[in-house]
Amino acid sequence: MTQDQITSMVERCIQGAGLATKKILSFEEAVQFTGLSKSYLYKLTSQQRIPHYKPSGKLLYFERDELERWLMQNRVSTTDEIERKAQSYCMKGGRR
């Protein structure tokens, strides 16, 4: 590895560590935090499908905790969980 590559790697690590402690993220930081493309994140904000803030009416900001909750929504159950629910449902005679 060259000195430039090492320096670049260290800078990326420092940037990533900074995101973990920030409460409010800029648009660019939100892209990095979520791993979404810029165009897709813009699309989600324009469709009001992701929580965001526009205090100046132009710049987009995001609350890190809200992004984490948004990313973790719509959990998919494992096959074991589905099987347990099905067994429980059948044992109750199809009633809740």
C-alpha positions in Angstrom: 0.0 0.0 0.0 1.2 3.5 -0.8 1.3 6.4 1.6 -1.6 8.0 -0.3 -3.7 4.9 0.0 -3.1 4.7 3.7 -3.9 8.3 4.2 -7.1 8.0 2.2 -8.1 4.9 4.3 -7.5 6.7 7.6 -9.5 9.8 6.4 -12.5 7.5 5.5 -12.3 5.8 8.9 -12.3 9.2 10.7 -15.2 10.4 8.6 -17.2 7.2 9.4 -16.4 7.6 13.1 -17.7 11.2 13.0 -21.1 10.0 11.5 -21.6 7.7 14.4 -21.5 10.6 16.9 -23.4 13.2 14.9 -27.1 13.6 15.6 -28.0 15.7 12.5 -26.7 14.7 9.1 -26.4 16.6 5.9 -27.7 15.2 2.7 -24.2 13.9 1.7 -23.7 12.4 5.2 -27.1 10.7 5.0 -26.1 9.2 1.6 -22.9 7.8 3.2 -24.8 6.6 6.3 -27.6 4.8 4.5 -25.7 3.6 1.5 -28.4 4.8 -0.8 -27.6 6.6 -4.0 -28.0 10.4 -4.1 -30.8 10.2 -6.7 -32.8 7.6 -4.8 -32.5 9.6 -1.5 -33.7 12.7 -3.4 -36.6 10.7 -4.8 -37.5 9.4 -1.3 -37.5 13.0 0.1 -39.6 14.4 -2.8 -42.1 11.6 -2.2 -42.0 12.2 1.5 -41.2 8.6 2.2 -38.3 9.2 4.4 -38.1 11.6 7.4 -36.2 14.8 6.6 -35.9 18.5 7.4 -35.6 21.6 5.2 -35.0 24.5 7.6 -33.9 26.9 4.9 -36.3 25.5 2.3 -33.5 24.3 0.2 -30.9 22.2 2.1 -31.9 18.7 3.3 -31.0 17.4 6.8 -31.7 14.2 8.5 -31.8 13.0 12.1 -29.6 10.0 12.5 -32.0 8.2 14.9 -34.9 8.7 12.5 -32.8 7.3 9.6 -31.9 4.2 11.7 -35.6 3.6 12.6 -36.5 4.1 8.9 -33.9 1.6 7.8 -35.0 -1.0 10.3 -38.7 -0.9 9.4 -40.5 -3.7 7.6 -38.6 -6.5 9.3 -38.9 -9.8 7.4 -39.6 -12.8 9.7 -37.4 -15.9 9.6 -38.9 -19.2 8.4 -38.6 -20.5 12.0 -40.7 -17.5 13.3 -43.3 -18.1 10.6 -43.5 -21.8 11.4 -43.9 -21.0 15.1 -46.7 -18.6 14.4 -48.4 -21.1 12.1 -48.2 -23.8 14.8 -49.6 -21.5 17.4 -52.4 -20.5 15.1 -53.3 -24.1 14.3 -53.2 -25.1 18.0 -55.7 -22.4 18.9 -58.1 -23.7 16.3 -57.6 -20.9 13.9 -58.7 -18.2 16.4 -56.6 -15.5 17.9 
